[in-house]
Amino acid sequence: MFRFAVSVALLVMTASAGGAESEESSGTINVSGEGVVTAAPNIFFLDVSVTLQDMNLETIQADVAGRCGQIVRAARQFKLDPARTFTRDYTISPRRENGQKFIGYLVTQRFRFALLELNQAEALTTAVLKAGATTIESIEFTVTDSDELWESAREKAVEHALKRATRLAKAAGAKPGPVKMINDQGNQTIDAGCAWNPADRTQTNADGATLPDGDRVFFVPPSAVKFRVRVAASFGIESL
Protein backbone atom coordinates (compact mmCIF):
# COMPACT_ATOMS: atom_id res chain seq x y z
CA MET A 1 0.00 0.00 0.00
CA PHE A 2 2.82 2.37 0.85
CA ARG A 3 4.63 1.64 -2.42
CA PHE A 4 1.41 2.32 -4.38
CA ALA A 5 0.94 5.69 -2.69
CA VAL A 6 4.51 6.75 -3.50
CA SER A 7 4.07 5.71 -7.13
CA VAL A 8 0.88 7.72 -7.48
CA ALA A 9 2.53 10.78 -5.93
CA LEU A 10 5.43 10.55 -8.39
CA LEU A 11 3.04 10.28 -11.31
CA VAL A 12 1.13 13.37 -10.17
CA MET A 13 4.36 15.36 -9.78
CA THR A 14 5.60 14.30 -13.25
CA ALA A 15 2.32 15.24 -14.88
CA SER A 16 2.29 18.64 -13.17
CA ALA A 17 5.86 19.39 -14.26
CA GLY A 18 5.06 18.35 -17.82
CA GLY A 19 2.01 20.60 -17.90
CA ALA A 20 4.00 23.60 -16.65
CA GLU A 21 6.65 23.04 -19.33
CA SER A 22 3.97 22.80 -22.02
CA GLU A 23 2.38 26.06 -20.92
CA GLU A 24 5.75 27.90 -21.01
CA SER A 25 6.78 26.55 -24.44
CA SER A 26 6.08 28.99 -27.27
CA GLY A 27 7.01 26.69 -30.17
CA THR A 28 9.82 27.09 -32.69
CA ILE A 29 10.30 28.37 -36.23
CA ASN A 30 13.22 26.76 -38.07
CA VAL A 31 14.48 28.62 -41.13
CA SER A 32 17.55 29.01 -43.31
CA GLY A 33 19.10 32.19 -44.65
CA GLU A 34 21.61 33.15 -47.32
CA GLY A 35 23.79 36.21 -47.65
CA VAL A 36 25.79 37.18 -50.74
CA VAL A 37 28.34 39.97 -51.09
CA THR A 38 30.14 40.78 -54.33
CA ALA A 39 33.49 42.44 -54.96
CA ALA A 40 35.71 43.01 -57.96
CA PRO A 41 38.65 40.56 -58.11
CA ASN A 42 42.04 42.09 -57.38
CA ILE A 43 44.39 39.11 -57.72
CA PHE A 44 44.92 36.16 -60.06
CA PHE A 45 46.28 32.83 -58.81
CA LEU A 46 47.97 30.50 -61.26
CA ASP A 47 49.00 27.00 -60.13
CA VAL A 48 51.33 25.19 -62.51
CA SER A 49 53.64 22.20 -62.39
CA VAL A 50 56.49 20.50 -64.19
CA THR A 51 56.32 16.70 -64.30
CA LEU A 52 58.89 14.59 -66.12
CA GLN A 53 59.90 10.93 -66.07
CA ASP A 54 63.21 9.20 -66.72
CA MET A 55 65.12 6.10 -65.67
CA ASN A 56 67.98 8.18 -64.29
CA LEU A 57 67.04 10.23 -61.23
CA GLU A 58 69.87 12.78 -61.54
CA THR A 59 69.02 13.39 -65.19
CA ILE A 60 65.33 13.95 -64.55
CA GLN A 61 65.99 16.20 -61.56
CA ALA A 62 68.30 18.33 -63.71
CA ASP A 63 65.69 18.54 -66.47
CA VAL A 64 62.95 19.58 -64.02
CA ALA A 65 65.26 22.16 -62.41
CA GLY A 66 66.08 23.61 -65.82
CA ARG A 67 62.45 24.00 -66.78
CA CYS A 68 61.51 25.44 -63.40
CA GLY A 69 64.28 28.02 -63.70
CA GLN A 70 62.92 29.10 -67.09
CA ILE A 71 59.39 29.31 -65.67
CA VAL A 72 60.47 31.47 -62.74
CA ARG A 73 62.44 33.80 -65.00
CA ALA A 74 59.43 34.16 -67.30
CA ALA A 75 57.07 34.84 -64.37
CA ARG A 76 59.35 37.50 -62.90
CA GLN A 77 58.64 39.68 -65.90
CA PHE A 78 55.17 40.28 -64.44
CA LYS A 79 53.98 42.12 -61.33
CA LEU A 80 53.69 39.32 -58.78
CA ASP A 81 52.73 39.44 -55.11
CA PRO A 82 55.86 37.98 -53.44
CA ALA A 83 54.00 37.11 -50.23
CA ARG A 84 51.61 34.84 -52.15
CA THR A 85 54.00 33.41 -54.75
CA PHE A 86 55.83 30.24 -53.75
CA THR A 87 56.87 26.67 -54.55
CA ARG A 88 53.98 24.44 -53.46
CA ASP A 89 55.81 21.12 -53.38
CA TYR A 90 58.49 18.90 -54.90
CA THR A 91 58.00 15.13 -55.21
CA ILE A 92 60.02 12.14 -56.44
CA SER A 93 58.04 8.97 -57.13
CA PRO A 94 59.56 5.64 -58.29
CA ARG A 95 57.28 4.18 -60.98
CA ARG A 96 56.60 0.49 -61.50
CA GLU A 97 54.62 -1.26 -64.20
CA ASN A 98 51.89 -3.43 -62.67
CA GLY A 99 53.63 -2.96 -59.35
CA GLN A 100 56.63 -5.01 -60.47
CA LYS A 101 58.94 -3.76 -63.24
CA PHE A 102 60.71 -0.48 -62.49
CA ILE A 103 60.05 2.00 -65.33
CA GLY A 104 61.66 5.17 -63.99
CA TYR A 105 61.30 8.11 -61.65
CA LEU A 106 58.51 10.69 -61.83
CA VAL A 107 59.63 14.10 -60.57
CA THR A 108 57.14 16.94 -60.05
CA GLN A 109 57.60 20.53 -58.88
CA ARG A 110 54.59 22.81 -58.37
CA PHE A 111 54.37 26.59 -58.23
CA ARG A 112 51.74 29.15 -57.29
CA PHE A 113 52.02 32.57 -58.89
CA ALA A 114 49.97 35.49 -57.56
CA LEU A 115 49.50 38.19 -60.20
CA LEU A 116 48.46 41.71 -59.22
CA GLU A 117 47.76 43.03 -62.73
CA LEU A 118 44.70 41.03 -63.81
CA ASN A 119 44.88 42.18 -67.41
CA GLN A 120 48.14 40.23 -67.66
CA ALA A 121 46.63 36.88 -66.61
CA GLU A 122 46.59 35.49 -70.13
CA ALA A 123 50.11 36.70 -70.84
CA LEU A 124 51.51 35.18 -67.62
CA THR A 125 49.85 31.83 -68.26
CA THR A 126 51.07 31.77 -71.85
CA ALA A 127 54.59 32.69 -70.77
CA VAL A 128 54.93 29.91 -68.17
CA LEU A 129 53.55 27.34 -70.62
CA LYS A 130 56.06 28.37 -73.25
CA ALA A 131 58.81 28.30 -70.61
CA GLY A 132 58.17 24.62 -69.93
CA ALA A 133 55.25 24.10 -67.55
CA THR A 134 53.64 20.73 -68.29
CA THR A 135 50.36 21.20 -66.42
CA ILE A 136 48.06 24.10 -65.57
CA GLU A 137 46.53 22.79 -62.34
CA SER A 138 44.17 25.64 -61.52
CA ILE A 139 43.46 29.31 -62.04
CA GLU A 140 41.47 31.69 -59.87
CA PHE A 141 40.42 35.32 -59.99
CA THR A 142 39.61 36.30 -56.42
CA VAL A 143 39.87 38.93 -53.68
CA THR A 144 42.59 39.34 -51.08
CA ASP A 145 41.80 40.30 -47.47
CA SER A 146 38.25 39.02 -47.71
CA ASP A 147 37.47 38.74 -43.97
CA GLU A 148 35.18 41.78 -43.95
CA LEU A 149 33.35 40.50 -47.01
CA TRP A 150 32.66 37.17 -45.31
CA GLU A 151 31.41 38.92 -42.15
CA SER A 152 29.10 41.12 -44.18
CA ALA A 153 27.73 38.05 -45.97
CA ARG A 154 27.08 36.35 -42.60
CA GLU A 155 25.16 39.37 -41.34
CA LYS A 156 23.03 39.35 -44.48
CA ALA A 157 22.37 35.63 -44.05
CA VAL A 158 21.08 36.15 -40.50
CA GLU A 159 18.93 39.10 -41.63
CA HIS A 160 17.51 36.91 -44.40
CA ALA A 161 16.71 34.13 -41.90
CA LEU A 162 14.92 36.59 -39.59
CA LYS A 163 12.92 37.99 -42.50
CA ARG A 164 11.79 34.49 -43.49
CA ALA A 165 10.85 33.66 -39.90
CA THR A 166 8.82 36.87 -39.66
CA ARG A 167 6.87 36.05 -42.81
CA LEU A 168 6.14 32.49 -41.68
CA ALA A 169 4.99 33.61 -38.24
CA LYS A 170 2.82 36.40 -39.67
CA ALA A 171 1.07 33.90 -41.95
CA ALA A 172 0.15 31.96 -38.81
CA GLY A 173 -1.02 35.06 -36.91
CA ALA A 174 2.09 35.29 -34.73
CA LYS A 175 5.53 36.85 -34.63
CA PRO A 176 9.04 35.43 -34.12
CA GLY A 177 10.29 35.37 -30.56
CA PRO A 178 13.85 35.33 -29.22
CA VAL A 179 16.48 33.55 -31.28
CA LYS A 180 17.20 30.07 -29.97
CA MET A 181 19.95 28.90 -32.30
CA ILE A 182 22.03 30.09 -35.26
CA ASN A 183 24.34 27.69 -37.09
CA ASP A 184 26.81 28.71 -39.79
CA GLN A 185 26.22 26.22 -42.61
CA GLY A 186 29.42 27.06 -44.44
CA ASN A 187 30.61 29.56 -47.01
CA GLN A 188 31.47 29.43 -50.68
CA THR A 189 33.20 31.61 -53.23
CA ILE A 190 31.26 31.50 -56.48
CA ASP A 191 31.71 32.91 -59.97
CA ALA A 192 35.46 32.88 -59.44
CA GLY A 193 36.25 30.71 -62.43
CA CYS A 194 36.64 31.54 -66.10
CA ALA A 195 36.71 29.91 -69.50
CA TRP A 196 39.61 27.59 -68.67
CA ASN A 197 38.38 24.36 -67.05
CA PRO A 198 40.96 22.99 -64.58
CA ALA A 199 39.44 19.52 -65.02
CA ASP A 200 40.64 19.59 -68.65
CA ARG A 201 44.26 20.03 -67.68
CA THR A 202 46.75 20.98 -70.31
CA GLN A 203 48.89 17.89 -69.90
CA THR A 204 52.54 17.23 -70.54
CA ASN A 205 54.22 16.23 -73.74
CA ALA A 206 57.86 16.16 -74.77
CA ASP A 207 58.02 19.87 -75.57
CA GLY A 208 55.86 21.22 -72.75
CA ALA A 209 52.14 21.85 -72.51
CA THR A 210 50.03 22.41 -75.60
CA LEU A 211 48.39 25.83 -75.81
CA PRO A 212 44.65 25.68 -76.51
CA ASP A 213 44.79 28.14 -79.39
CA GLY A 214 48.31 27.56 -80.59
CA ASP A 215 50.05 30.74 -79.48
CA ARG A 216 48.35 32.00 -76.35
CA VAL A 217 45.79 31.28 -73.66
CA PHE A 218 42.45 33.14 -73.64
CA PHE A 219 40.46 33.80 -70.46
CA VAL A 220 37.06 35.34 -69.75
CA PRO A 221 37.59 36.62 -66.18
CA PRO A 222 34.60 37.38 -63.94
CA SER A 223 33.64 41.00 -63.35
CA ALA A 224 32.86 40.19 -59.72
CA VAL A 225 33.49 37.48 -57.16
CA LYS A 226 30.57 36.42 -54.97
CA PHE A 227 30.98 35.46 -51.32
CA ARG A 228 28.02 33.36 -50.17
CA VAL A 229 27.22 32.29 -46.59
CA ARG A 230 24.32 30.10 -45.46
CA VAL A 231 22.93 29.83 -41.92
CA ALA A 232 20.26 27.80 -40.14
CA ALA A 233 18.32 29.54 -37.37
CA SER A 234 15.59 28.80 -34.84
CA PHE A 235 13.26 31.41 -33.32
CA GLY A 236 10.55 31.20 -30.73
CA ILE A 237 6.91 32.00 -31.62
CA GLU A 238 4.94 34.73 -29.83
CA SER A 239 1.40 35.97 -30.19
CA LEU A 240 0.79 39.29 -31.90
C-alpha positions in Angstrom: 0.0 0.0 0.0 2.8 2.4 0.9 4.6 1.6 -2.4 1.4 2.3 -4.4 0.9 5.7 -2.7 4.5 6.7 -3.5 4.1 5.7 -7.1 0.9 7.7 -7.5 2.5 10.8 -5.9 5.4 10.6 -8.4 3.0 10.3 -11.3 1.1 13.4 -10.2 4.4 15.4 -9.8 5.6 14.3 -13.3 2.3 15.2 -14.9 2.3 18.6 -13.2 5.9 19.4 -14.3 5.1 18.3 -17.8 2.0 20.6 -17.9 4.0 23.6 -16.7 6.6 23.0 -19.3 4.0 22.8 -22.0 2.4 26.1 -20.9 5.7 27.9 -21.0 6.8 26.6 -24.4 6.1 29.0 -27.3 7.0 26.7 -30.2 9.8 27.1 -32.7 10.3 28.4 -36.2 13.2 26.8 -38.1 14.5 28.6 -41.1 17.6 29.0 -43.3 19.1 32.2 -44.6 21.6 33.1 -47.3 23.8 36.2 -47.6 25.8 37.2 -50.7 28.3 40.0 -51.1 30.1 40.8 -54.3 33.5 42.4 -55.0 35.7 43.0 -58.0 38.6 40.6 -58.1 42.0 42.1 -57.4 44.4 39.1 -57.7 44.9 36.2 -60.1 46.3 32.8 -58.8 48.0 30.5 -61.3 49.0 27.0 -60.1 51.3 25.2 -62.5 53.6 22.2 -62.4 56.5 20.5 -64.2 56.3 16.7 -64.3 58.9 14.6 -66.1 59.9 10.9 -66.1 63.2 9.2 -66.7 65.1 6.1 -65.7 68.0 8.2 -64.3 67.0 10.2 -61.2 69.9 12.8 -61.5 69.0 13.4 -65.2 65.3 14.0 -64.6 66.0 16.2 -61.6 68.3 18.3 -63.7 65.7 18.5 -66.5 63.0 19.6 -64.0 65.3 22.2 -62.4 66.1 23.6 -65.8 62.4 24.0 -66.8 61.5 25.4 -63.4 64.3 28.0 -63.7 62.9 29.1 -67.1 59.4 29.3 -65.7 60.5 31.5 -62.7 62.4 33.8 -65.0 59.4 34.2 -67.3 57.1 34.8 -64.4 59.3 37.5 -62.9 58.6 39.7 -65.9 55.2 40.3 -64.4 54.0 42.1 -61.3 53.7 39.3 -58.8 52.7 39.4 -55.1 55.9 38.0 -53.4 54.0 37.1 -50.2 51.6 34.8 -52.1 54.0 33.4 -54.8 55.8 30.2 -53.8 56.9 26.7 -54.6 54.0 24.4 -53.5 55.8 21.1 -53.4 58.5 18.9 -54.9 58.0 15.1 -55.2 60.0 12.1 -56.4 58.0 9.0 -57.1 59.6 5.6 -58.3 57.3 4.2 -61.0 56.6 0.5 -61.5 54.6 -1.3 -64.2 51.9 -3.4 -62.7 53.6 -3.0 -59.3 56.6 -5.0 -60.5 58.9 -3.8 -63.2 60.7 -0.5 -62.5 60.0 2.0 -65.3 61.7 5.2 -64.0 61.3 8.1 -61.7 58.5 10.7 -61.8 59.6 14.1 -60.6 57.1 16.9 -60.1 57.6 20.5 -58.9 54.6 22.8 -58.4 54.4 26.6 -58.2 51.7 29.1 -57.3 52.0 32.6 -58.9 50.0 35.5 -57.6 49.5 38.2 -60.2 48.5 41.7 -59.2 47.8 43.0 -62.7 44.7 41.0 -63.8 44.9 42.2 -67.4 48.1 40.2 -67.7 46.6 36.9 -66.6 46.6 35.5 -70.1 50.1 36.7 -70.8 51.5 35.2 -67.6 49.9 31.8 -68.3 51.1 31.8 -71.8 54.6 32.7 -70.8 54.9 29.9 -68.2 53.5 27.3 -70.6 56.1 28.4 -73.2 58.8 28.3 -70.6 58.2 24.6 -69.9 55.2 24.1 -67.6 53.6 20.7 -68.3 50.4 21.2 -66.4 48.1 24.1 -65.6 46.5 22.8 -62.3 44.2 25.6 -61.5 43.5 29.3 -62.0 41.5 31.7 -59.9 40.4 35.3 -60.0 39.6 36.3 -56.4 39.9 38.9 -53.7 42.6 39.3 -51.1 41.8 40.3 -47.5 38.2 39.0 -47.7 37.5 38.7 -44.0 35.2 41.8 -44.0 33.4 40.5 -47.0 32.7 37.2 -45.3 31.4 38.9 -42.1 29.1 41.1 -44.2 27.7 38.1 -46.0 27.1 36.4 -42.6 25.2 39.4 -41.3 23.0 39.4 -44.5 22.4 35.6 -44.1 21.1 36.2 -40.5 18.9 39.1 -41.6 17.5 36.9 -44.4 16.7 34.1 -41.9 14.9 36.6 -39.6 12.9 38.0 -42.5 11.8 34.5 -43.5 10.9 33.7 -39.9 8.8 36.9 -39.7 6.9 36.1 -42.8 6.1 32.5 -41.7 5.0 33.6 -38.2 2.8 36.4 -39.7 1.1 33.9 -41.9 0.2 32.0 -38.8 -1.0 35.1 -36.9 2.1 35.3 -34.7 5.5 36.8 -34.6 9.0 35.4 -34.1 10.3 35.4 -30.6 13.9 35.3 -29.2 16.5 33.6 -31.3 17.2 30.1 -30.0 19.9 28.9 -32.3 22.0 30.1 -35.3 24.3 27.7 -37.1 26.8 28.7 -39.8 26.2 26.2 -42.6 29.4 27.1 -44.4 30.6 29.6 -47.0 31.5 29.4 -50.7 33.2 31.6 -53.2 31.3 31.5 -56.5 31.7 32.9 -60.0 35.5 32.9 -59.4 36.2 30.7 -62.4 36.6 31.5 -66.1 36.7 29.9 -69.5 39.6 27.6 -68.7 38.4 24.4 -67.1 41.0 23.0 -64.6 39.4 19.5 -65.0 40.6 19.6 -68.6 44.3 20.0 -67.7 46.7 21.0 -70.3 48.9 17.9 -69.9 52.5 17.2 -70.5 54.2 16.2 -73.7 57.9 16.2 -74.8 58.0 19.9 -75.6 55.9 21.2 -72.8 52.1 21.8 -72.5 50.0 22.4 -75.6 48.4 25.8 -75.8 44.6 25.7 -76.5 44.8 28.1 -79.4 48.3 27.6 -80.6 50.1 30.7 -79.5 48.3 32.0 -76.4 45.8 31.3 -73.7 42.5 33.1 -73.6 40.5 33.8 -70.5 37.1 35.3 -69.7 37.6 36.6 -66.2 34.6 37.4 -63.9 33.6 41.0 -63.4 32.9 40.2 -59.7 33.5 37.5 -57.2 30.6 36.4 -55.0 31.0 35.5 -51.3 28.0 33.4 -50.2 27.2 32.3 -46.6 24.3 30.1 -45.5 22.9 29.8 -41.9 20.3 27.8 -40.1 18.3 29.5 -37.4 15.6 28.8 -34.8 13.3 31.4 -33.3 10.6 31.2 -30.7 6.9 32.0 -31.6 4.9 34.7 -29.8 1.4 36.0 -30.2 0.8 39.3 -31.9 
